[in-house]
Amino acid sequence: MSEQDIVERALNLGTTYFKNEDYSKAAKIFTKALKLVQSYSVDDLIKLRSKHGLSRHLGDDPSRITHPRYLKILDNRAATWEKLGDLHKALKDTKKMVKEDPYHLKAYVRYGKILQKLQLDGEADEVYERALKIADGGYRRFGISASERLVEAITLQKNLIRSRKISRESLATVGCEKRPIAPDSKDATKFLCGGLKKKKPEIPLGTDLISMCPTELFVAIFRHLTTKELVNCMLVSKLWRWRLMSVPQVFKDIKLNSVSYRHTANLVEFLKRLSKVASRIQINMLIFAPCLKAEEDRSLKLLLSCSFLNVRNCVLKTKELSLDRISNLLRTNPKLASSIENLTLVAAYSRNLSDAAENELLNLTTNLKTLELIVPRTIQPESLTSLLREKNDLQVVEANIQSLESVKIICDFRHVNPFFPYRKAITNSLPSTKLRKLFICGATCESGMNFQWLANFPNLDEFWFENNKNAFFHDFLQTVIERPIFHNLSKLIFREHRINSQPINLLEFPALHENQGFINNLIHLTTLDIMSTSLGGHGLSKLLFSLTENKIRKLNIGDCPYMHFQRTNDVGFLDLALALQKVPHLEDLSVHQAVALDDFSLKNLKAAAKYVKKLRKLDLSFNMALTGPAIYDFLRGLTESDYILLDKLSLHGCPSVSELTVKAIRSKGLVKELDFSLDKASWKVFGVNSLASFN
């Protein structure tokens, strides 16, 4: 390997250490590289510079002959010294760069910044002034055009220095002016009426108004900035840093995604400094996601050890840590755990986890109201001794569950089995009157699971049950038909993981419309989403017919294989006119990916539109048989005959609809908003209309 290759490898290795924030090793590598490039003979340097297409010497001094990478290595080492806080060594390397190449503007930029950090603004200003003169002289003498970016950077630094100088002078004069002498009695009326008005002082150009504004206004301005923006503001000046550190309430949201352990340590150190101003730091939102799996445990351990933190909303995203490990870390800081009201965890689930270990998280977070748990996989516990601790009293655990208002559990059933986290706590819980929202997606349920346990949550307002193995809509319907459960259920979303071999048509319940318990369970529904279920057309008609005084505003019947729109005698046919008569308050209808929804079915929908005058949103996506002309005629008929102007129409994945038709619909104003894309692969979008985050 040649010496030149060694230099390049050393430069790359040092740069890698620098990027990984291992500055000590980077400094050692750059120092060795400098010794190597300085060991070259003059003849070798001339040949090497010629090989790289460079002039024989730097500038107009023939004795100044250096290695082509010398200045680069020197600049990198100066940056490394700066990161290590050794500003004098950084300044020494920067002076060498300026001496070797007087036209190296980047060296002047670093030179001036280091002087500013050393509180030598006057010298820094002189350096920047000299740099601009040299840049101008280089162009005049040698035709060397200076980088516009570097010239702008130097000019900006000069303006910052001038602004700080003016700000200090302005602050020094605050309060030094004498109060006006009270006027004579004969001028009292004139004074009170504003006759003796003091002339407003002119604000000098470049004055730092932010540093001079009152604390209340300062907080009102900076509380709207993100964590990254606040950190950048602290780098503006020492005065800004001091003022921000004196008002910890502006750091109400801390959002750190993909952070290293070093970043975490810096954050904790910064929070410790803030805690000296306020004994307890109130954080509204904490989002924390380590970037490296190997650093997750110690990063989270360090963060959760901050006893001076109060966190209202906490989001912790991990790749390797398990639910019980996070519980153990929270156990070391009960004050922090008890301050959390809304908790979102992305964590693995340990197999054979004991009830006490699983429910320890609920025991620690005594004020928890909302729990969201995303579980991508199951892991094998390292040892049973870490899990089989002394069991807590089950009554205490259930009491903590009773305090929750919302529970959301999202799993990948391909990797999380058997069952799912908090299965026993939910299905065997004592009655809870506080739980308003329950979301379960991607879970593996027990075979033959019934839904009798829902009676423990009578005040549910929203029940979302999607893509869960061994759970079927027929069993859910049978439960709500046989016994009273819900008092005020307004949103029901039920989507099956696997379609049954037989359609659900409710033929075994002939007097369903007389079943008052069933009616009371569902009469308050405003959203009914039963897409991807085994419900047939006759079953839906019977269900809607039973709820004669329903308040349904949103109906989703897409992707139901036993429901079609071709008039036949089988129980799968859905008579749109009959069904829509039963939902007079309907505002949002989704019939995406339906069976046999064609142009003729669209005419039937147009005829039935007179029963749903409030309809404003319609989704017909992924219906392959629909054509552009039929949709155009449908929309025109709605606006002309029924005076219905849709706010939004979705037509994703309809290959028979052309761009010309879409343009015509938009130009005629037949709909306020039209979503159309042939490239969209799936109707479901996680976080928008689906909880299925794992494919």
C-alpha positions in Angstrom: 0.0 0.0 0.0 1.4 3.4 -1.0 1.9 6.3 1.5 -0.8 8.2 -0.4 -3.3 5.5 0.2 -2.4 5.4 3.9 -3.1 9.2 4.1 -6.5 8.8 2.4 -7.4 5.9 4.7 -6.3 7.8 7.8 -8.4 10.8 6.6 -11.5 8.6 6.1 -11.0 6.8 9.4 -10.6 10.0 11.3 -13.7 11.4 9.6 -15.7 8.3 10.6 -14.7 8.7 14.2 -15.7 12.3 14.1 -19.1 11.6 12.7 -19.6 8.9 15.4 -18.7 11.6 18.0 -15.5 9.7 19.1 -13.5 12.9 19.0 -10.5 11.7 21.0 -9.7 8.9 18.5 -10.4 11.3 15.6 -7.8 13.7 17.0 -5.2 11.0 17.3 -5.7 9.8 13.8 -5.5 13.3 12.3 -2.3 14.0 14.3 -0.7 10.9 12.9 -1.8 11.8 9.4 -0.3 15.3 9.7 3.0 13.8 10.8 3.0 11.5 7.7 2.2 14.3 5.2 4.9 16.5 6.7 7.5 13.7 6.3 7.4 14.0 2.5 10.4 15.4 0.7 10.1 18.5 -1.5 10.5 16.6 -4.7 7.8 14.1 -3.7 5.5 16.9 -2.8 6.0 18.6 -6.2 5.3 15.3 -8.0 2.2 14.7 -5.9 0.8 18.2 -6.5 1.4 17.9 -10.2 -0.3 14.5 -10.2 -3.4 16.1 -8.6 -3.4 19.0 -11.1 -2.3 21.6 -8.5 0.2 24.4 -8.8 3.7 23.8 -7.6 3.3 26.0 -4.6 0.6 27.8 -2.7 -0.1 31.5 -3.6 2.8 33.6 -4.7 5.4 32.2 -2.3 7.6 29.6 -4.1 8.8 28.2 -0.7 5.3 27.2 0.4 5.0 23.6 -0.9 2.6 21.4 1.0 0.9 18.0 0.7 -2.5 18.3 -1.2 -4.4 16.9 1.8 -2.4 18.9 4.5 -4.9 21.7 4.8 -7.9 19.3 4.8 -6.4 17.2 7.7 -5.4 20.4 9.6 -9.0 21.7 9.2 -10.5 18.4 10.4 -8.2 18.4 13.5 -9.1 22.0 14.3 -12.8 21.0 14.2 -12.0 18.0 16.4 -10.2 20.2 19.0 -13.2 22.5 18.9 -15.6 19.7 19.7 -13.4 18.5 22.5 -13.5 22.1 23.9 -9.8 22.7 23.5 -10.2 26.1 21.7 -6.6 27.1 22.0 -5.4 24.1 20.1 -8.1 24.6 17.5 -7.0 28.3 17.2 -3.4 27.2 16.7 -4.3 24.8 13.9 -6.5 27.5 12.3 -3.6 30.0 12.3 -1.4 27.4 10.6 -4.1 27.1 7.8 -4.2 30.8 7.3 -0.5 31.1 7.2 -0.1 28.3 4.7 -2.9 29.5 2.4 -3.9 33.1 2.9 -6.7 32.6 0.4 -8.4 29.8 2.3 -11.7 31.5 3.3 -13.0 28.4 5.1 -10.1 28.7 7.5 -11.0 32.4 8.2 -14.6 31.4 9.0 -13.4 28.8 11.6 -10.7 31.3 12.8 -13.3 33.9 13.6 -15.8 31.5 15.2 -13.2 30.2 17.6 -12.2 33.8 18.5 -15.9 34.5 19.2 -16.1 31.5 21.5 -13.1 32.8 23.3 -15.0 36.1 23.7 -12.6 38.0 21.4 -15.2 39.6 19.2 -12.9 42.5 18.3 -10.2 40.2 16.9 -12.8 38.1 15.2 -14.1 41.1 13.4 -10.6 42.0 12.3 -10.1 38.5 11.0 -13.3 38.6 8.9 -12.4 42.1 7.6 -9.0 40.8 6.5 -10.6 37.7 4.9 -12.9 39.9 2.7 -10.0 42.1 1.6 -7.9 39.0 0.7 -10.8 37.5 -1.2 -11.1 40.7 -3.2 -7.4 40.9 -3.7 -7.2 37.3 -4.9 -9.7 38.0 -7.6 -7.9 41.2 -8.7 -4.4 39.7 -8.7 -4.9 36.0 -9.7 -8.5 35.9 -10.9 -9.5 33.5 -8.0 -13.2 33.8 -7.5 -14.1 33.3 -3.9 -17.0 31.0 -2.9 -20.2 33.0 -2.5 -21.3 30.8 0.3 -18.2 31.4 2.3 -18.4 35.2 1.6 -22.0 35.2 2.8 -21.0 33.2 6.0 -18.2 35.8 6.8 -20.6 38.7 6.2 -23.2 37.0 8.5 -20.6 36.5 11.3 -19.6 40.2 11.0 -23.2 41.3 11.3 -23.7 39.0 14.4 -20.7 40.5 16.1 -21.9 44.0 15.3 -25.4 43.1 16.6 -24.0 41.8 19.9 -21.9 44.9 20.3 -24.9 47.2 19.8 -27.1 45.0 22.1 -24.5 45.3 24.9 -24.3 49.0 24.5 -28.1 49.3 24.5 -28.4 47.1 27.6 -25.8 49.2 29.3 -27.8 52.4 28.8 -31.1 50.9 30.0 -32.2 52.7 33.2 -29.6 55.4 33.0 -31.9 58.1 31.6 -33.3 60.6 34.2 -37.0 60.8 34.9 -38.7 63.9 33.5 -39.2 66.7 36.0 -42.8 67.2 37.0 -44.3 70.2 35.3 -45.4 73.4 37.0 -49.0 73.7 38.0 -49.8 76.0 35.2 -48.7 73.3 32.7 -50.4 70.4 34.6 -53.4 70.3 32.3 -51.1 70.4 29.2 -48.9 67.6 30.7 -51.9 65.4 31.5 -53.3 65.8 28.1 -50.1 64.7 26.4 -48.7 68.1 25.6 -45.3 67.3 27.0 -44.7 64.1 25.2 -41.2 62.6 25.4 -39.6 61.8 22.0 -39.4 58.1 21.4 -35.7 57.0 21.1 -34.7 55.5 17.8 -33.8 51.9 17.9 -30.3 51.4 16.4 -30.0 49.1 13.5 -29.0 45.6 14.6 -30.4 45.9 18.1 -31.2 42.5 19.7 -34.9 43.1 20.6 -35.4 39.5 21.6 -32.9 39.8 24.4 -34.5 43.1 25.6 -38.2 42.0 25.6 -40.0 41.2 28.9 -40.0 37.7 30.2 -43.7 37.1 29.6 -43.3 38.1 25.9 -40.1 36.1 25.6 -41.9 32.9 26.9 -44.9 33.6 24.6 -42.6 33.7 21.5 -40.3 30.7 22.3 -42.9 28.3 23.6 -44.0 27.7 20.0 -40.6 26.5 18.8 -39.6 22.8 18.5 -36.8 21.2 20.5 -34.4 21.5 17.6 -35.2 25.1 17.0 -34.8 25.9 20.7 -31.3 24.3 20.7 -30.3 26.3 17.7 -31.5 29.5 19.4 -29.3 28.7 22.4 -26.3 28.9 20.0 -27.1 32.5 18.9 -25.4 34.1 21.9 -24.7 33.7 25.6 -27.4 36.1 26.4 -30.0 34.1 24.5 -28.7 30.9 26.2 -29.0 32.5 29.6 -32.5 33.7 29.0 -33.7 30.4 27.7 -32.2 28.5 30.6 -34.0 30.9 33.0 -37.4 29.9 31.6 -37.6 26.1 31.6 -41.3 26.2 30.7 -40.5 26.8 27.1 -39.1 23.3 26.9 -42.5 21.7 27.2 -42.1 19.4 24.3 -39.0 17.2 23.8 -39.1 15.2 20.6 -36.0 13.1 19.9 -36.2 10.5 17.2 -33.2 8.3 16.3 -30.9 9.6 19.0 -27.6 8.0 20.2 -26.5 7.4 23.8 -24.3 10.5 23.6 -27.2 12.6 22.5 -29.2 11.2 25.4 -26.4 12.0 27.9 -26.3 15.6 26.6 -30.0 15.9 27.0 -29.9 14.6 30.6 -27.1 17.0 31.4 -29.1 19.9 29.9 -32.2 18.9 31.9 -30.1 18.8 35.1 -29.1 22.4 34.4 -32.7 23.4 33.9 -33.6 21.6 37.2 -31.4 24.1 39.0 -33.9 26.8 38.0 -37.1 24.8 38.6 -36.9 21.9 41.0 -39.3 19.8 38.9 -39.4 20.2 35.1 -42.9 19.9 33.6 -42.8 18.2 30.2 -46.0 18.1 28.2 -44.7 15.7 25.4 -41.7 13.4 25.5 -40.9 11.4 22.4 -37.8 9.2 22.6 -36.5 6.7 20.1 -32.9 5.4 20.3 -31.3 4.8 16.9 -29.1 1.8 17.8 -30.5 -1.4 19.3 -27.3 -1.9 21.4 -27.8 1.5 23.1 -31.5 1.2 23.8 -31.3 -0.2 27.3 -28.7 2.2 28.7 -30.1 5.2 26.9 -33.6 4.6 28.3 -32.2 3.8 31.7 -30.3 7.1 31.7 -33.4 9.1 30.6 -35.8 7.5 33.0 -33.4 8.0 35.9 -34.2 11.8 35.9 -36.0 12.2 39.2 -36.7 15.9 38.5 -38.9 15.2 35.5 -42.7 15.3 35.3 -44.0 14.0 31.9 -47.7 14.2 31.0 -47.5 12.5 27.5 -44.8 10.0 27.0 -43.9 8.1 23.8 -41.1 5.5 24.0 -40.1 3.6 20.8 -37.8 0.6 21.1 -36.7 -2.2 18.8 -35.3 -4.8 21.3 -36.6 -3.9 24.8 -39.5 -5.8 26.2 -42.5 -4.5 28.1 -41.3 -5.9 31.4 -37.9 -4.3 31.0 -39.4 -0.9 30.5 -41.5 -1.5 33.6 -38.4 -2.3 35.5 -36.7 0.9 34.4 -39.8 2.9 35.4 -39.8 1.2 38.8 -36.6 3.0 39.6 -38.3 6.4 39.3 -41.8 6.2 40.8 -42.3 10.0 40.7 -41.8 10.1 36.9 -44.0 7.0 36.4 -46.9 8.5 38.5 -46.8 11.8 36.5 -47.5 10.1 33.2 -51.1 10.4 32.0 -50.9 9.2 28.4 -48.3 6.5 27.5 -47.4 5.1 24.1 -44.9 2.2 24.0 -43.4 0.3 21.1 -41.9 -2.7 22.7 -41.5 -6.5 22.4 -43.6 -9.0 24.5 -41.9 -11.6 26.6 -43.2 -15.2 26.4 -44.6 -16.8 29.6 -44.8 -13.4 31.3 -46.4 -13.7 34.8 -49.5 -11.7 35.5 -47.7 -9.7 38.2 -44.9 -8.8 35.9 -47.2 -7.9 33.0 -49.4 -5.6 35.1 -46.5 -3.9 37.0 -46.6 -1.1 34.5 -50.2 -0.3 35.4 -49.3 -0.4 39.1 -46.5 2.1 38.6 -48.4 4.6 36.4 -51.1 5.4 39.0 -52.4 8.5 37.1 -52.4 6.8 33.7 -55.5 7.6 31.6 -54.5 6.5 28.1 -52.4 3.4 27.2 -51.2 2.7 23.7 -49.1 -0.4 23.2 -47.6 -1.4 19.8 -46.0 -4.9 19.9 -44.1 -6.0 16.7 -42.9 -9.3 18.1 -42.5 -11.7 21.0 -39.1 -12.5 22.6 -37.9 -15.2 24.9 -37.1 -13.9 28.4 -33.5 -14.2 29.4 -34.3 -15.8 32.7 -37.5 -16.7 34.6 -36.1 -15.2 37.8 -36.4 -11.7 36.3 -40.1 -12.3 35.5 -41.5 -14.5 38.3 -41.3 -11.9 41.0 -43.7 -11.9 44.0 -47.2 -11.5 42.6 -49.0 -8.3 43.4 -52.6 -8.3 44.6 -54.9 -8.8 41.5 -57.5 -6.5 43.0 -55.0 -3.6 42.9 -54.1 -4.4 39.3 -57.8 -4.4 38.3 -58.4 -1.1 40.1 -55.6 0.5 38.1 -57.3 -0.8 34.9 -60.5 0.7 36.0 -58.8 4.2 36.1 -58.0 4.0 32.4 -60.1 5.9 29.9 -58.5 4.6 26.6 -56.6 1.4 25.8 -55.1 0.7 22.4 -53.2 -2.6 21.7 -51.7 -3.2 18.3 -49.8 -6.4 17.6 -48.4 -8.4 14.7 -50.2 -11.7 15.2 -47.6 -13.5 13.0 -44.9 -12.9 15.6 -46.9 -12.2 18.8 -48.5 -15.4 20.0 -50.1 -17.0 21.8 -52.6 -14.3 22.8 -51.6 -10.7 23.4 -50.6 -8.3 26.2 -53.1 -7.5 29.0 -55.5 -10.2 27.6 -56.5 -11.4 31.1 -56.6 -7.9 32.5 -59.1 -6.9 29.7 -61.2 -10.1 29.4 -61.3 -10.9 33.1 -61.5 -7.4 34.5 -63.9 -6.1 37.0 -66.6 -3.7 35.7 -65.1 -0.3 34.7 -67.2 2.8 34.2 -64.3 5.0 33.1 -63.1 3.2 30.0 -64.4 5.1 26.9 -62.2 3.8 24.1 -60.9 0.3 23.4 -58.8 -0.6 20.4 -57.4 -4.1 19.7 -55.7 -4.9 16.4 -53.6 -7.9 15.2 -54.1 -9.9 18.4 -54.4 -13.7 18.7 -57.5 -14.5 20.6 -58.6 -17.8 22.2 -60.4 -20.2 19.9 -64.1 -19.8 20.2 -63.8 -16.5 21.9 -67.0 -14.8 22.9 -67.5 -11.2 23.7 -69.2 -11.5 27.1 -66.4 -9.6 28.7 -67.5 -6.4 27.0 -70.2 -6.2 29.6 -67.5 -5.0 32.0 -67.2 -1.8 30.0 -70.7 -0.5 29.7 -69.7 3.1 29.0 -67.6 2.4 25.9 -67.9 5.2 23.4 -65.7 3.7 20.7 -64.9 0.0 20.1 -62.3 -0.8 17.4 -61.6 -4.5 16.8 -59.6 -5.2 13.7 -57.7 -8.1 12.1 -57.7 -10.3 15.2 -57.3 -14.1 14.8 -60.0 -16.4 16.1 -62.5 -13.5 16.6 -65.6 -13.3 14.4 -68.3 -10.7 13.8 -71.0 -13.3 14.2 -70.0 -14.0 17.8 -69.9 -10.3 18.5 -73.4 -9.8 17.1 -74.7 -12.8 19.0 -73.4 -11.3 22.3 -75.0 -7.8 21.7 -78.3 -9.6 20.7 -78.5 -11.8 23.7 -77.6 -9.3 26.5 -77.5 -5.6 27.2 -73.9 -4.3 27.2 -73.5 -0.7 25.9 -75.1 2.4 27.2 -73.7 5.0 24.8 -71.6 3.2 22.1 -71.2 5.8 19.2 -68.4 4.2 17.1 -68.2 0.5 16.1 -65.4 -0.6 13.9 -65.2 -4.4 13.5 -63.0 -6.0 10.7 -62.4 -9.7 10.6 -59.0 -11.3 10.1 -60.6 -14.2 8.2 -64.0 -14.4 6.4 -66.3 -17.2 7.6 -67.3 -20.0 5.3 -71.0 -18.9 5.7 -72.4 -15.4 5.4 -74.0 -13.6 8.4 -77.6 -12.9 7.5 -79.2 -13.0 11.0 -81.9 -15.5 9.8 -81.8 -17.2 13.2 -83.1 -13.9 14.8 -86.5 -13.3 13.1 -87.8 -10.8 15.7 -84.6 -8.7 15.9 -86.5 -5.5 15.5 -88.4 -6.3 18.7 -85.2 -7.1 20.8 -85.0 -4.0 22.9 -81.7 -5.0 24.5 -80.0 -5.2 21.0 -81.5 -1.9 20.0 -80.3 -0.2 23.1 -76.8 -1.5 22.6 -76.5 0.0 19.1 -79.1 2.8 18.9 -76.5 5.5 19.7 -74.2 4.6 16.8 -72.9 7.4 14.6 -70.2 5.4 13.0 -70.7 1.8 11.7 -67.7 0.3 10.0 -68.0 -3.4 9.2 -65.7 -3.7 6.2 -64.0 -7.0 5.6 -66.6 -8.9 7.6 -68.8 -11.9 6.7 -72.0 -9.9 6.9 -74.3 -10.4 3.9 -76.6 -7.9 2.2 -79.7 -9.4 3.9 -77.9 -9.2 7.3 -77.1 -5.5 6.9 -80.6 -4.7 5.8 -82.0 -6.5 8.8 -79.6 -4.8 11.2 -80.5 -1.3 9.9 -84.2 -2.1 9.9 -84.0 -3.0 13.6 -82.4 0.4 14.4 -85.2 2.5 13.1 -84.2 5.6 15.0 -80.5 5.4 14.5 -78.1 8.3 14.2 -75.6 6.7 11.8 -73.6 9.4 10.0 -70.7 7.2 8.7 -71.2 3.8 7.1 -68.3 1.6 5.8 -69.4 -1.6 4.0 -66.4 -2.0 1.7 -64.7 -5.3 1.0 -67.5 -7.5 2.2 -67.4 -10.6 0.0 -70.9 -11.8 0.9 -72.5 -8.5 0.0 -73.3 -7.6 -3.6 -75.4 -5.2 -5.6 -76.7 -7.4 -8.5 -80.4 -8.0 -8.0 -80.9 -11.7 -7.4 -82.9 -13.8 -4.9 -79.9 -14.8 -2.8 -79.4 -13.4 0.7 -76.2 -11.5 -0.4 -78.0 -8.9 -2.4 -78.2 -5.4 -0.8 -81.0 -3.3 -1.9 -79.5 0.2 -1.8 -82.8 2.0 -1.8 -84.1 -0.1 1.2 -80.8 0.2 3.1 -80.3 4.0 2.6 -83.9 4.7 3.8 -82.8 3.5 7.2 -79.9 5.9 7.5 -81.4 9.4 6.8 -78.6 11.2 8.7 -75.8 9.5 6.6 -73.0 11.9 5.7 -70.1 9.5 4.8 -70.5 6.3 2.8 -67.7 4.0 1.8 -68.3 1.1 -0.7 -64.8 0.5 -1.8 -63.7 -2.8 -3.3 -67.3 -4.1 -3.4 -68.6 -7.2 -5.1 -70.2 -6.4 -8.5 -70.5 -2.7 -8.0 -70.8 -1.6 -11.7 -72.4 1.2 -13.7 -75.9 -0.3 -13.2 -75.4 -0.3 -9.4 -74.4 3.3 -9.6 -77.7 4.2 -11.2 -79.5 2.4 -8.3 -77.4 4.4 -5.9 -78.4 7.6 -7.7 -82.0 6.7 -7.4 -81.6 6.0 -3.6 -79.7 9.3 -3.0 -83.0 11.1 -2.3 -83.1 9.3 1.1 -79.7 10.6 2.1 -79.8 14.4 1.5 -77.0 15.0 4.0 -74.5 12.8 2.1 -71.2 14.7 1.7 -68.4 12.0 1.4 -68.4 9.0 -0.9 -65.7 6.4 -1.4 -65.9 4.2 -4.5 -62.2 3.2 -4.6 -61.0 -0.1 -6.1 -64.2 -0.9 -8.0 -62.8 -2.2 -11.3 -66.1 -2.3 -13.1 -67.0 1.4 -12.7 -66.4 3.6 -15.8 -65.8 7.3 -16.1 -69.0 8.3 -18.0 -71.2 6.5 -15.4 -69.5 8.3 -12.5 -69.8 11.7 -14.4 -73.5 11.1 -15.0 -74.0 10.0 -11.4 -72.4 13.2 -10.0 -74.3 15.4 -12.4 -77.6 13.7 -11.4 -76.8 14.3 -7.7 -76.2 18.0 -8.2 -79.1 18.6 -10.7 -81.9 16.4 -9.4 -81.2 15.9 -5.7 -79.2 19.1 -5.1 -76.4 17.1 -3.4 -72.9 18.5 -3.8 -70.3 16.1 -2.4 -67.5 17.5 -0.3 -65.2 14.6 -1.2 -65.2 11.7 -3.7 -62.5 9.0 -3.6 -61.8 7.0 -6.8 -58.5 5.4 -6.1 -57.6 2.2 -8.1 -60.4 2.5 -10.7 -58.6 1.6 -14.0 -61.7 2.2 -16.2 -61.8 5.9 -15.1 -59.7 8.1 -17.3 -57.8 11.3 -16.5 -60.1 13.2 -19.0 -63.2 12.2 -16.9 -61.5 13.4 -13.7 -60.6 16.8 -15.4 -64.2 17.2 -16.6 -65.6 16.5 -13.1 -63.3 19.0 -11.6 -63.8 21.7 -14.2 -67.6 21.4 -13.9 -67.4 21.6 -10.1 -69.5 18.4 -9.6 -67.6 17.7 -6.4 -65.5 20.0 -4.1 -62.6 17.6 -3.7 -61.8 14.6 -5.9 -59.1 12.0 -4.8 -58.0 9.9 -7.7 -54.9 7.8 -8.1 -54.2 4.6 -10.0 -51.0 3.9 -8.2 -52.5 3.5 -4.7 -52.0 -0.1 -3.7 -54.3 -0.5 -0.7 -57.3 1.3 0.8 -56.0 0.9 4.3 -53.6 3.5 5.6 -52.2 3.1 9.1 -53.2 5.8 11.5 -55.7 7.2 9.0 -58.4 4.6 8.5 -56.7 1.5 9.9 -54.8 0.2 12.9 -53.1 -2.6 10.9 -49.5 -1.3 10.9 -48.0 -4.7 10.2 -48.6 -6.3 6.7 
